C-alpha cells in the first residue's frame, strides 16, 4: 500500500458504529436514488428525518459483515459462512459480477484478499481512504454513527479489530453535527461543508 495515500480526513473508531441503515431505507426516505459515487454531506432537521433511524438494524444484518464476523471471530471457513454460495446465487440471478468476480473461484480469491487485509491490519496496519469507495455513514441526533453501505468488508474488519475507519458521512442530523468534532481521528478537519455549522 503506497505511503503517499493520505488517511481519510474523516475517520472514526469503528466500534462507535451502532447499527445498519439499509440503503433502500435511505432511498425511500429521500424519494430518490442513493448514488454512492456522488454523495455529499447533507444536514437534515429533526422533523425531516427522525423516522430514518427507527429502521436501524444490527450491523450483522449485512451478510458480508456477518460472514466476516463468523470467519474471523468464530473460526468458520469462508465457504462455511455461506458467503461464497450466496454470492454465486446473486451472480446467477442478476447476471452481474459481485465485487468484480463472476465465478466461485473468483470469490474465493476475493476472500483470500480479505484474509490478507485482516493480517495487515491485525499487525498494526492502517486503513487508508480510497475516496468514493469509503463506507458511507449517517450521523444521528446524539452523534450516533450508523453504517449505510459500501466497503462492508473493511467496515467489518475495522469493527472486529477495533481500529479507526475512514468514512464518508452522508445524512447528518442537525443536532448530531455538533458532535462530529468529538468523533474525528487525530483532530482532523471536518468536511468543508460542515465546518461553519459544527464550530470546527
Secondary structure, DSSP 4 states (H G I P E B T S, - for coil): --TTSPPPSSEEEGGGEEEE--HHHHHHHHTS---GGG---EEE-HHHHGGGGGG-B-GGGSHHHHHHHHHHTT---HHHHTHHHHHHHHHHHH-S-BTTB-SHHHHHHHHHHHHHHHHHHHTT------GGGSEEEEE-TTS-EEEEES-HHHHHHHHHHT-EEEEEEEEEETTGGGGHHHH-GGGPPPPGGGHHHHT-
